[in-house]
Amino acid sequence: MWDVEVSPCMQKWSDELVDELYHYIVPNQQIPDWVLALPEPSRSEKIAMIKKYGSPNVYNQFQAHVTLAWDDQEPMQTAFQKLNLQPKIVPSVALAIGSVGPHGTVTRGGSIMTLPLRH
């Protein structure tokens, strides 16, 4: 994953979307292994969000990112090392809403709306 710089505008949109879609939330989802592997206090903070909102990445735990690949068979770090992909922070310029498939991957043609962000 590449991290995306979360501007105040993007954080506001994220918070407002959680507020507006709250009635669709299914709390107490299974805690992912990656959350359990986090150091404290991040682990406890994300677990609290999962219990309340069903997601570890809402409100003050929101972490925008670009997912480059996902594989449940083996860690992807080896593949990225071979490709020499370095960690990168990408500035946020737009907020997109889309249909997603497994693991939050936006499906091809699944974009519903794109909104520019002010910095």
N, C-alpha and C positions, 0 to 999 in steps of 0.2 A: 504494500500500500504506500502511496505517497500522501503525506499530510497536506491539507489545504489550510491556508491561513484563514482563520475565522474572524471576519471583520465584525464590528458591532452590528452592522445591518444584517449580516447573515445570522448572527446569534439571535437577534430580535425576531427574524422570520422563523427560525427554528423553534423558538419558545412559543411564538404565536400559533404555529402549526400544531404543536403538542397541545396547547390550550384548546384550540378549535376541534381537534380530532379526539379529545379525551374519551368521549363515549365509545370509541372503537377500540380502546386500549384493552388488552388482555394482560392483567398483572400476573406476577409470580411465574414467569416463564423459566424454563430450565437455564441454569447459569452456565454459560459457555466456558470451556476449559481455559481459553485465553484470559478470561476475567479472573478465574481462580488462580492463575499464574502471576497476576499483577502484584507488585509490592503494595504494602499499606502506605498511605490510607486510600490509594486509588481503588484497590480491590473492594473494600467495604463500601466506598461511595458508589461504585458501579453496581454492586449487589443490591444496595438500597434502591437504586433507580429501577433495577429489574423487578424487584418485589412490588414497587409502587406503580411503575409505568410499563413494565414488560420489555424494556430496552435499557441497556447500560449507557446509551449515548444520548441522553436528553438533558435539557437545561444546562446546569453548570458542568455536566459531563459530556456535552456535545463535542464530537470530534469529527469534523468534516474530513473526508479523504477520497482519493481516487483509488479504486481497487484495480490493480493491474492483472491479478490472476488469483485463482482459488483452487486448491486441490486438497481433498481429504485423505489422500494416500500417503503423502510425505511432505515435509516442510518445503516451501518454495524458495527458501533462502539460497539453497545451492544453485538453483536455476538462475536466480537473479545475479548471483556472484559470477556465474559463467558468462552472463550477458553484460556484466559490468554496469548494472543499473545502480546508481548511487541514490541514497535517500535524497528527497527533494521536497521543498515546500512550494506549493503552487498557490499564487494569489487567487482569491475568490473574486470573480467578476460577474457571476450569475448564479441564480438559484433555479434548479430544474426540478420538476416534479414528474415522476414517471412510474409506470408499472414495473414491478420487479419480479424476478424469478428467485430461484434458490440463492440463499446467502446475500440477498439484497442487490443482486446484479440486475441492472436495468435491462429489460428485454429489448431486442432490436425493434425499432419503431414504437417503443413504449413511452416515448416522451409525451407528456400531457401538456406541459406548460414550462416556459423558461422566462424568468424575470431578471432583468439586470440589477446588480447591486451597486449602491452608492458607497464610495469610500470616504 
